[in-house]
Every structure is written in C-alpha cells, then in structure tokens.
Amino acid sequence: MFSTELGFTLEAAFREALNRRHRYFCIEHVLYAFCFDDGIIEVLTNTSVDIHGLKRDLENFFDREVEKFPLNSSEDEKPEEPMQTPALRRVLQRALLHMHSARKDIVSAKDVLVAMFSEEDSHAVFAMKRQGLSRLDLLNYIAHGVSKTSPYSLVGSESSLVPQHSEEEESTAEEEGEEVKPSGKKVLQYFTEDLTAKAADGELDPVIGREQE
C-alpha cells in the first residue's frame, strides 16, 4: 500500500527522530527526510523551494522546539523510541483516503507531501509557506508538470503553456512502485500497519472538518 520509496523515507524520518533523541515523531521529520529524496527534490526544485534553506529551518525547529529524551547514562542502553504524533497519523490517513478515492494501489511520497498541507498549524507547513510553496503549486507540478521556474511545460514533443490546476481537484500524479514488503515488526509497520488495516476494512474516520488535536 505504501510505495517502496515512501517506506524508506518514513524509516529514515523515524531514525532521524530517534538519533536526535526526540520524544515525538512528527511530520517535520518526514518533511526533513523528503529533502533527501530525489523524487521530492525534483518537485521542490520545480516549485522554487530552496531545499538547503528548508533543511536549515527544520534543523532549527528540531534544536529549539522538539522535546528530547535525556542522555542515556550508559552507552549500551537502548535509546527510547519517539511517539508518533496525531498530526502525522492524520497526514498518513489523508494520503490513504486519497489513494482509495483515486482508485490507486500505492501511496507515494508525493501524496504524503500534498497531505501535509492539511496540517496548517504545523511548523512543516509554516516552513514550506515561508519558501513560497503552496498546496496548489504542488498539485500543478505533480499533476500537470507546471513548474514555477518556467511558465512552460513540455507535453510530448510540443512546448505549450499548461493551464493552472484547480485547488478543488484532488488528483496527484500516480507513481509506479511496489508495496513495501514486511520484514518483522519494523519501523514502517509499527507506525502504519493499523492505518492500512483500517483502510482495507473501510474503517478510516473522515478527517474533513475534524478539530485539530
């Protein structure tokens, strides 16, 4: 259900939180991991995002705002695992709901990046907006190839101006990929298996109009 690319990114994000001794695993960790993902780098570059600036913004947020576990008294002591935040769970849930509504088989990293904009009070969205990025910019590039760095997009062998994407259209570009194969009770399973099971059973709660936690 989650693409291989997304599975690797979620695991990298979790390990970033773990290595920084953060108490919480949040969408900012996932956005930070996206800054090292080639597919997302392409999207952000074509939507005029300064990726190095975005990384610095998130690193400052990690250093100043995210609560940390105390240093272990013993080097051999296993570090405590961070807890997934409700905001991250909602983002993954929205990406899954979009996958089902679009009749897709795979949730991609791009789907999750778009879903992040639903968490308007998060620092992740604040950081992206500070870079001049909007959800509409993402949809225009992912669905239609409209780059903010150039007013033109190549369609086949012809160069043409692509009409702007409507904010109401929820479609994102489909990505080919394999479903992440389980390998024991690993990081990706720990944070997503309950969501995927609920999605398969049609038990995901609607999130539109839901009060922020």
ABEGO torsion letter per residue (X at the ends): XBBAAAAAAAAAAAAAAAAAGBABBBAAAAAAAAAABAAAAAAAAAAGBBAAAAAAAAAAAAAAABBBBBBBABAABBBBBBBBBAAAAAAAAAAAAAAAAAGBABBBAAAAAAAAAABAABAAAAAAAAAGBBAAAAAAAAAAGBBAABABBBBEABBBBBBBBBAABABBBBBBEBBBBBBEBBAAAAAAAAAAAAAAAGABBBABGBBBX
